[in-house]
């Protein structure tokens, strides 16, 4: 077999196991909604990992992509961190005990978007954009328990040689994608891209001027929506919506349209904040912009085929204010500006002895006429940790009893056996002695 003559890209991300010859124990399935593409256009790629065993397994951090065109073949390396890694908690970072691997339960299936390529910030399979000629490509994913050994095996090797050296390697089902020759406007746009880049390099390195020129010269090209949508921060909301309207008329649907819609929704959210924070405040305009952002985030989350975009849209939807919340925040900000804001007061209601632990029940009072939001963290935490013990983060006007009960272990009469709730800069502690007893104690 001949090797495709561009450099093999290898990532050394994740935890390499020293276990040699052990099977990963997972079935890997490669999926994509795109079966035909132009050269250089990214392909959204999903990986499904299926645990058909009766024991829990670990998802691999590092995976490798084998790509073949006829007798030519090569490997690309990457990480499935878009869906197969997790973020450390504050406690794990403090204790230096973080293991970012994700387990997959017996009989479970996990689907993740795969990120491959340096500088890539979208869940797409880049396929070395400038270097892939037209033709039919067969793509497979490889993973193994011993990730370091697999990384060595794929260097300047064929798929057959890797399988002979590591018979325990897990290979996904193959995915076939046809790379087509650009025609018409797409051919003109591709020629422009090649000339602008000197015929090599990553499109993500384009200066904003090239991306903007691509949009100006070739508004109907697939390349405009695949690469020309970078550096959109300086574009106005009407211009972004005009781009999206043109993209929706293209067939097939451009793979970057979901990201464009995410940018538009983010612009609406930003406009909402501007109307809310400026003086004088325009509460009606802010509410309208936030509702527009929420509607678009919800639409994206329900329609996208990318799990990463779906998660991002759902998270942004959760963070974006409703119209009622906008009006509430306006009251909050007005009170802060006028110096009439009253801090939320945590209240200790009672304590209860339960064997080797102390349970404390807390309430709160919000003397303002509006709801106050204080997320778990520096302004809303328990000591000792964990900081988040199920305390409320939404504080309605008035006094609200028994909103959270927490426990701390320790010997009876131990002066260290206390629990404190710090809320909005006010701290209330629960020692055993002198505190009222909960009913039934």
Beta strands, then each sheet from edge to edge (+ up, - down):
strand 1: 2-3
strand 2: 27-31
strand 3: 36-38
strand 4: 43-44
strand 5: 46-50
strand 6: 57-58
strand 7: 62-69
strand 8: 72-79
strand 9: 103-104
strand 10: 109-113
strand 11: 124-125
strand 12: 135-143
strand 13: 170-171
strand 14: 175-180
strand 15: 345-354
strand 16: 357-366
strand 17: 372-373
strand 18: 380-383
strand 19: 394-395
strand 20: 398-409
strand 21: 419-423
strand 22: 426-430
sheet 1: 1+ 8+ 7- 12+ 13-
sheet 2: 1+ 8+ 7- 12+ 14- 3-
sheet 3: 2+ 5- 10+
sheet 4: 4+ 11-
sheet 5: 6+ 9-
sheet 6: 15+ 16- 20+
sheet 7: 17+ 19-
sheet 8: 18+ 21- 22+
end
